[in-house]
Amino acid sequence: MVPVDDTIEELIARARRGEPRAFETIVRQHLRAAYAVALAVLRRPTDAEDVAQEALIVALERIDTLRDARQFRGWLLQIVRNQALNWRGRREKRDVAREAPEEPVNDAPLPDALAFRFRLLEAMAVLGSTEREIVLLHDLEGWTHVEIAQALGISVVMSRQHLFQARRKLRTRLDSGAEDVDHE
């Protein structure tokens, strides 16, 4: 998060008055979390970037409908989730409507870090949407279980349970993928 002197309540009040710097600060503070939630739903980094940005614009347009500024984080993430689900629905209709030609296979080896990133993204596919959100918010963004629980409208215990289950699934998937690579 970007350190600022203003609380979220003060930033929201300033944004409602039309101060561009206030909303800019809000965006800087919440863009990565918005991206993480969008990525959890969409599983495509470029789509997640677009959705996160769209959702922040929607939040700016609707900032006056936010009842309690202290609930901004959860409110924003719900907008992101809804935008991502809509995007995914449109994408699925588009993808089904046309046949994609098969792309030639490139057998060139990937650098280790890039190969691991692809394996990790593939492994994330075994997780449910909530599990992906929690993994990304907790492990990537450094959110606490209390913050995640408030943002997702679940209990702290459920947040911890989802993270535990998700990590176990990821470990299993990544371990089996490592064995596949070792046997080649």
C-alpha positions as CSV (number, residue, x, y, z in Angstrom):
1,M,0.0,0.0,0.0
2,V,1.0,3.6,-0.6
3,P,1.6,5.4,2.7
4,V,-0.6,8.4,3.1
5,D,-1.6,10.6,6.0
6,D,-5.3,10.5,5.0
7,T,-7.6,7.7,6.2
8,I,-9.8,6.0,3.6
9,E,-12.7,8.0,4.9
10,E,-10.9,11.3,4.3
11,L,-9.8,10.2,0.8
12,I,-13.4,9.1,0.0
13,A,-14.8,12.5,1.2
14,R,-12.2,14.3,-0.9
15,A,-12.9,12.1,-4.0
16,R,-16.6,12.9,-3.6
17,R,-15.8,16.6,-3.7
18,G,-14.1,15.9,-7.0
19,E,-10.4,16.1,-6.0
20,P,-8.5,14.1,-8.6
21,R,-5.5,13.5,-6.3
22,A,-7.7,11.8,-3.7
23,F,-9.0,9.3,-6.2
24,E,-5.5,8.9,-7.6
25,T,-4.3,7.9,-4.1
26,I,-7.2,5.5,-3.7
27,V,-6.3,3.9,-7.0
28,R,-2.6,3.5,-6.1
29,Q,-3.6,1.9,-2.8
30,H,-6.1,-0.6,-4.2
31,L,-5.1,-1.3,-7.8
32,R,-3.0,-4.4,-6.9
33,A,-5.8,-5.9,-4.8
34,A,-8.3,-5.2,-7.6
35,Y,-5.9,-6.9,-10.1
36,A,-5.5,-9.9,-7.8
37,V,-9.3,-10.4,-7.5
38,A,-9.8,-9.9,-11.2
39,L,-7.0,-12.4,-11.9
40,A,-8.6,-14.9,-9.5
41,V,-11.8,-14.8,-11.5
42,L,-10.4,-14.5,-15.0
43,R,-7.1,-16.4,-14.9
44,R,-5.7,-14.2,-17.7
45,P,-3.3,-11.4,-16.6
46,T,-4.1,-9.1,-19.5
47,D,-7.8,-9.4,-19.0
48,A,-7.3,-8.9,-15.2
49,E,-5.5,-5.6,-15.8
50,D,-8.3,-4.3,-18.0
51,V,-11.0,-5.4,-15.6
52,A,-9.2,-3.9,-12.6
53,Q,-8.9,-0.6,-14.4
54,E,-12.5,-0.7,-15.5
55,A,-13.7,-1.5,-12.0
56,L,-11.8,1.5,-10.5
57,I,-13.5,3.8,-13.1
58,V,-16.9,2.3,-12.2
59,A,-16.0,2.9,-8.5
60,L,-15.2,6.5,-9.2
61,E,-18.5,7.0,-11.1
62,R,-20.4,5.4,-8.2
63,I,-18.4,6.8,-5.3
64,D,-21.5,8.7,-4.0
65,T,-23.4,5.4,-3.6
66,L,-20.9,4.1,-1.1
67,R,-22.8,4.2,2.3
68,D,-19.9,3.6,4.6
69,A,-16.4,4.8,3.5
70,R,-14.8,2.3,6.0
71,Q,-16.3,-0.5,3.8
72,F,-14.6,0.9,0.6
73,R,-12.3,-2.1,0.2
74,G,-15.0,-4.7,0.2
75,W,-17.3,-2.5,-1.9
76,L,-14.5,-2.0,-4.5
77,L,-13.6,-5.7,-4.6
78,Q,-17.3,-6.6,-5.2
79,I,-17.3,-4.2,-8.1
80,V,-14.2,-5.9,-9.4
81,R,-15.7,-9.4,-8.9
82,N,-18.9,-8.4,-10.8
83,Q,-16.9,-6.7,-13.6
84,A,-14.7,-9.8,-13.9
85,L,-17.6,-12.2,-14.0
86,N,-19.3,-10.1,-16.7
87,W,-16.1,-9.9,-18.7
88,R,-15.7,-13.7,-18.4
89,G,-19.2,-14.2,-19.6
90,R,-18.6,-12.0,-22.7
91,R,-15.3,-13.7,-23.3
92,E,-16.8,-17.2,-23.2
93,K,-19.5,-16.2,-25.7
94,R,-16.8,-14.8,-28.0
95,D,-14.5,-17.8,-27.6
96,V,-17.3,-20.3,-28.4
97,A,-18.6,-18.2,-31.3
98,R,-15.3,-18.7,-33.3
99,E,-12.9,-21.5,-33.8
100,A,-9.4,-20.6,-33.0
101,P,-6.8,-21.9,-35.4
102,E,-4.2,-24.2,-33.8
103,E,-1.0,-22.4,-33.0
104,P,2.3,-24.0,-33.8
105,V,4.0,-25.5,-30.8
106,N,7.3,-23.8,-29.9
107,D,9.6,-26.3,-28.3
108,A,12.1,-23.8,-27.2
109,P,12.7,-24.1,-23.4
110,L,11.4,-21.3,-21.2
111,P,13.6,-19.7,-18.6
112,D,13.1,-21.3,-15.2
113,A,11.3,-18.3,-13.6
114,L,8.9,-18.0,-16.6
115,A,8.3,-21.8,-16.7
116,F,7.5,-21.8,-13.0
117,R,5.1,-18.8,-13.5
118,F,3.2,-20.8,-16.2
119,R,3.1,-23.8,-13.9
120,L,1.8,-21.7,-11.1
121,L,-0.9,-20.2,-13.3
122,E,-1.9,-23.6,-14.5
123,A,-2.0,-24.9,-10.9
124,M,-4.2,-22.0,-9.9
125,A,-6.8,-23.3,-12.3
126,V,-7.6,-26.2,-9.8
127,L,-8.7,-23.6,-7.2
128,G,-12.1,-22.2,-6.8
129,S,-12.6,-18.4,-7.3
130,T,-12.7,-17.7,-3.5
131,E,-9.6,-19.7,-2.9
132,R,-7.7,-17.9,-5.7
133,E,-8.8,-14.5,-4.4
134,I,-7.6,-15.4,-0.9
135,V,-4.2,-16.8,-2.1
136,L,-3.6,-13.7,-4.2
137,L,-4.7,-11.2,-1.5
138,H,-2.9,-13.0,1.3
139,D,0.3,-14.2,-0.4
140,L,0.7,-11.6,-3.1
141,E,-0.7,-8.5,-1.5
142,G,0.1,-9.3,2.1
143,W,-3.5,-8.8,3.4
144,T,-4.3,-10.2,6.9
145,H,-7.1,-12.8,7.3
146,V,-9.1,-10.1,9.1
147,E,-8.8,-7.8,6.1
148,I,-9.7,-10.6,3.7
149,A,-12.7,-11.7,5.8
150,Q,-14.1,-8.2,5.9
151,A,-13.5,-7.6,2.1
152,L,-15.0,-11.0,1.1
153,G,-17.8,-11.1,3.7
154,I,-16.6,-14.3,5.3
155,S,-15.3,-15.2,8.7
156,V,-11.6,-15.1,9.6
157,V,-11.7,-18.9,10.2
158,M,-13.1,-19.4,6.7
159,S,-10.4,-17.2,5.2
160,R,-7.7,-19.3,7.0
161,Q,-9.4,-22.6,5.9
162,H,-9.7,-21.5,2.3
163,L,-6.0,-20.5,2.3
164,F,-5.0,-23.8,3.9
165,Q,-7.0,-25.9,1.3
166,A,-5.7,-23.8,-1.6
167,R,-2.1,-24.1,-0.6
168,R,-2.5,-27.9,-0.2
169,K,-4.1,-28.1,-3.7
170,L,-1.4,-26.0,-5.2
171,R,1.4,-28.0,-3.5
172,T,-0.1,-31.2,-4.8
173,R,-0.5,-29.8,-8.3
174,L,3.0,-28.3,-8.5
175,D,4.6,-31.4,-7.0
176,S,2.9,-33.6,-9.6
177,G,4.0,-31.2,-12.3
178,A,7.6,-31.3,-11.1
179,E,7.5,-35.1,-11.4
180,D,6.2,-34.8,-14.9
181,V,9.1,-32.5,-15.8
182,D,11.7,-34.8,-14.1
183,H,10.5,-37.8,-16.1
184,E,10.8,-36.1,-19.5
